[in-house]
Amino acid sequence: MQILITGHAGFVGSRLVKRLVGYPLVTIDKQLGDNLLNCQLPRGVDTIIHLAAYASVEESWANPVKYAENLATTMRLVNNYPDAKIIHASSCAAINPESPYGFLKMVASDYLKLFHKNYVNLVFPNLYGADSQGKSSHLSVVDMFKGKDEVTVYGDGMTQRDYVHVDDLVSALVLSLDWPTGEYFLGTGKLSTVLELAGNRKINFALARKEPKESVSKNTSPNWIPSINVMDYLCQK
């Protein structure tokens, strides 16, 4: 089995390749100069883990055409690898989309499910977890709050999210290599408000962002169980 990982240098992909040591891997990542829209695609690929995507809800409002690449890259993989298993990273923002990012993720998932026979569509929740260099995901309010005495909260702080640690998500990706065709939600089913995450920290309130007030994702996977609790993580030194 030869596995193609797109976005292997990113927040999730960089951890995944370490977990797949010993597997025959080929990789593509825009951060390293490979443009998935027009680069030469490798041959002999049996499985694709498609992580490459633009992933900022706020930026997608300012530049929706850029975010259309999330759909175009998925279409190219479906067209070029009709017999490969495609494991696609979708998002809870695609369930009831309220942003260009969420809408285009929804359409990419629908395209995959309609036009590819061997797919695993994984619906990611909100991720958190500092990387091995101590840097945090630029998307994670959890990591922005961790270790801080003073934080910024956008809106009234009552926005609710389901948060899963990136290491738990990587475990799900490894397991999904053996999952049958279908769509799987990778959440805890538990919601935390931004105010709950802020805890006793000093809060500076700012204008609300254009994003859903609630984003929950249940766990419908065959055999994956998340093990890291977001509130426990925030309390760690």
C-alpha positions as CSV (number, residue, x, y, z in Angstrom):
1,M,0.0,0.0,0.0
2,Q,1.5,3.3,-1.1
3,I,0.0,6.3,0.7
4,L,-0.2,9.9,-0.7
5,I,-0.5,12.5,2.0
6,T,-1.4,16.0,0.9
7,G,-0.6,18.8,3.3
8,H,2.0,16.7,5.1
9,A,3.9,19.7,6.5
10,G,0.8,21.2,8.2
11,F,-0.5,21.1,11.7
12,V,-2.1,17.6,11.4
13,G,0.0,16.2,8.5
14,S,3.4,16.8,10.2
15,R,2.2,14.7,13.2
16,L,0.6,12.0,10.9
17,V,3.8,11.3,8.9
18,K,5.6,10.6,12.2
19,R,2.9,8.1,13.2
20,L,3.2,6.4,9.8
21,V,6.9,5.7,9.9
22,G,7.4,2.4,8.1
23,Y,4.6,2.9,5.6
24,P,5.5,3.7,2.0
25,L,4.6,7.4,1.8
26,V,4.6,10.1,-0.9
27,T,3.8,13.6,0.0
28,I,2.6,16.9,-1.5
29,D,2.5,20.2,0.4
30,K,2.1,23.8,-0.9
31,Q,4.2,25.0,2.0
32,L,7.2,23.2,0.3
33,G,6.5,24.4,-3.2
34,D,4.1,21.8,-4.5
35,N,0.8,23.1,-5.9
36,L,-1.8,20.4,-5.8
37,L,-3.7,22.1,-8.5
38,N,-1.1,21.6,-11.2
39,C,1.9,19.6,-9.9
40,Q,2.8,16.2,-11.3
41,L,0.9,13.6,-9.3
42,P,2.7,10.4,-8.2
43,R,1.7,7.1,-9.7
44,G,1.1,3.8,-8.0
45,V,-0.9,5.3,-5.1
46,D,-3.4,3.1,-3.4
47,T,-4.6,5.4,-0.6
48,I,-4.8,9.2,-0.3
49,I,-5.0,11.1,2.9
50,H,-6.2,14.5,1.7
51,L,-5.4,17.1,4.4
52,A,-4.2,20.0,2.2
53,A,-6.7,22.9,2.6
54,Y,-7.0,26.6,3.5
55,A,-8.7,26.6,6.9
56,S,-9.5,30.1,8.2
57,V,-13.1,31.0,8.5
58,E,-12.3,34.7,8.8
59,E,-10.0,34.7,5.7
60,S,-12.5,32.9,3.6
61,W,-14.9,35.9,3.9
62,A,-12.2,38.2,2.5
63,N,-11.0,35.8,-0.2
64,P,-13.6,33.1,-1.1
65,V,-11.9,32.5,-4.6
66,K,-8.8,31.3,-2.8
67,Y,-10.8,28.9,-0.7
68,A,-12.4,27.5,-3.8
69,E,-9.1,25.6,-4.2
70,N,-10.3,23.3,-1.4
71,L,-12.9,22.1,-3.8
72,A,-10.7,22.1,-6.9
73,T,-7.9,20.0,-5.3
74,T,-10.4,17.4,-4.1
75,M,-11.9,17.2,-7.7
76,R,-8.4,16.7,-9.1
77,L,-7.7,13.8,-6.8
78,V,-11.0,12.2,-7.5
79,N,-10.4,12.5,-11.3
80,N,-6.8,11.2,-11.2
81,Y,-7.2,8.4,-8.7
82,P,-10.5,6.6,-9.6
83,D,-9.4,3.4,-7.9
84,A,-7.6,4.7,-4.8
85,K,-9.1,5.0,-1.3
86,I,-9.5,8.7,-0.6
87,I,-9.6,9.8,3.1
88,H,-10.8,13.3,3.0
89,A,-10.5,15.9,5.8
90,S,-13.8,17.7,6.1
91,S,-15.0,20.0,8.9
92,C,-17.8,20.5,11.3
93,A,-18.1,23.9,9.6
94,A,-19.4,22.1,6.6
95,I,-22.4,20.6,8.4
96,N,-24.6,23.7,8.3
97,P,-22.2,26.1,6.5
98,E,-22.3,29.8,7.6
99,S,-19.1,30.9,5.8
100,P,-17.4,30.4,2.4
101,Y,-14.9,28.0,4.1
102,G,-17.7,25.8,5.4
103,F,-19.7,25.9,2.2
104,L,-16.7,24.9,0.0
105,K,-15.8,22.1,2.4
106,M,-19.4,20.9,2.2
107,V,-19.3,20.9,-1.6
108,A,-15.9,19.2,-1.7
109,S,-17.3,16.4,0.6
110,D,-20.4,16.1,-1.5
111,Y,-18.4,15.8,-4.7
112,L,-16.2,13.1,-3.2
113,K,-19.3,11.1,-2.0
114,L,-21.1,11.5,-5.3
115,F,-18.3,10.7,-7.7
116,H,-15.9,8.4,-5.9
117,K,-16.6,4.8,-5.0
118,N,-14.0,4.3,-2.3
119,Y,-13.9,7.2,0.2
120,V,-13.7,7.9,3.9
121,N,-15.0,11.4,4.6
122,L,-13.9,12.5,8.1
123,V,-15.7,15.4,9.7
124,F,-13.1,17.2,11.9
125,P,-14.1,19.1,15.0
126,N,-12.2,22.1,16.3
127,L,-8.6,21.1,16.9
128,Y,-6.0,22.2,19.5
129,G,-2.6,21.1,20.7
130,A,0.8,22.7,20.6
131,D,3.3,21.1,18.2
132,S,6.7,19.6,19.0
133,Q,8.4,23.0,18.8
134,G,6.0,24.5,21.3
135,K,4.0,26.4,18.6
136,S,0.3,26.3,18.6
137,S,-2.3,25.8,15.9
138,H,-3.1,29.3,14.5
139,L,-6.8,28.2,14.5
140,S,-7.0,27.1,18.2
141,V,-8.6,29.4,20.8
142,V,-7.6,26.7,23.3
143,D,-3.9,27.2,22.6
144,M,-4.3,30.9,22.6
145,F,-5.7,30.7,26.1
146,K,-3.3,28.1,27.5
147,G,-0.8,29.6,29.9
148,K,-2.3,33.1,29.7
149,D,-3.5,35.3,32.5
150,E,-5.3,37.7,30.1
151,V,-7.3,36.7,26.9
152,T,-9.4,38.2,24.2
153,V,-12.9,36.9,23.7
154,Y,-14.8,37.7,20.5
155,G,-18.5,38.4,21.0
156,D,-20.2,37.4,24.3
157,G,-18.2,34.3,24.8
158,M,-21.2,32.0,24.6
159,T,-20.1,30.5,21.3
160,Q,-20.0,26.7,21.8
161,R,-17.5,24.3,20.2
162,D,-16.5,20.6,20.4
163,Y,-12.7,20.5,20.8
164,V,-10.4,17.5,20.0
165,H,-6.7,17.3,20.5
166,V,-4.7,16.9,17.4
167,D,-3.0,13.7,18.7
168,D,-6.4,12.1,19.1
169,L,-7.3,13.1,15.6
170,V,-4.1,11.6,14.2
171,S,-5.0,8.4,15.9
172,A,-8.3,8.4,14.1
173,L,-6.6,9.1,10.8
174,V,-4.3,6.0,11.2
175,L,-7.3,3.9,12.1
176,S,-9.3,5.2,9.2
177,L,-6.9,3.4,6.8
178,D,-9.0,0.3,7.6
179,W,-12.4,1.8,7.8
180,P,-15.0,1.0,5.2
181,T,-16.5,3.5,2.8
182,G,-18.6,6.1,4.6
183,E,-18.7,9.4,6.5
184,Y,-17.5,9.6,10.1
185,F,-17.7,12.3,12.7
186,L,-14.7,12.7,14.9
187,G,-16.0,14.6,17.9
188,T,-16.5,14.1,21.6
189,G,-20.1,15.2,21.5
190,K,-19.3,17.7,24.3
191,L,-19.6,21.4,24.0
192,S,-17.5,24.1,25.8
193,T,-18.2,27.8,25.6
194,V,-15.4,30.3,25.1
195,L,-16.1,31.6,28.6
196,E,-15.6,28.2,30.0
197,L,-12.3,27.9,28.3
198,A,-11.3,31.3,29.6
199,G,-12.0,30.3,33.1
200,N,-10.7,32.8,35.7
201,R,-8.5,34.6,33.2
202,K,-8.9,38.4,32.7
203,I,-11.1,38.8,29.6
204,N,-11.0,41.6,27.0
205,F,-14.1,41.5,24.9
206,A,-13.9,42.3,21.1
207,L,-16.4,42.4,18.3
208,A,-18.0,39.0,17.4
209,R,-16.7,37.2,14.3
210,K,-18.7,35.9,11.4
211,E,-18.9,32.3,12.6
212,P,-21.5,29.8,13.9
213,K,-22.6,30.2,17.5
214,E,-22.5,26.4,18.0
215,S,-20.4,23.6,16.4
216,V,-20.8,20.1,17.9
217,S,-19.6,16.9,16.3
218,K,-20.5,13.5,17.7
219,N,-18.3,10.4,17.4
220,T,-19.6,7.9,14.7
221,S,-16.3,6.1,14.1
222,P,-16.1,2.3,14.2
223,N,-13.3,2.1,16.8
224,W,-11.9,5.4,17.8
225,I,-12.2,7.0,21.2
226,P,-10.7,10.5,22.0
227,S,-8.6,10.4,25.2
228,I,-7.5,14.0,25.9
229,N,-10.0,16.4,27.7
230,V,-9.8,20.0,26.7
231,M,-10.3,21.4,30.2
232,D,-7.6,19.1,31.6
233,Y,-5.2,20.3,28.8
234,L,-5.8,23.9,29.7
235,C,-4.9,23.2,33.3
236,Q,-1.6,21.6,32.4
237,K,1.6,23.7,32.9
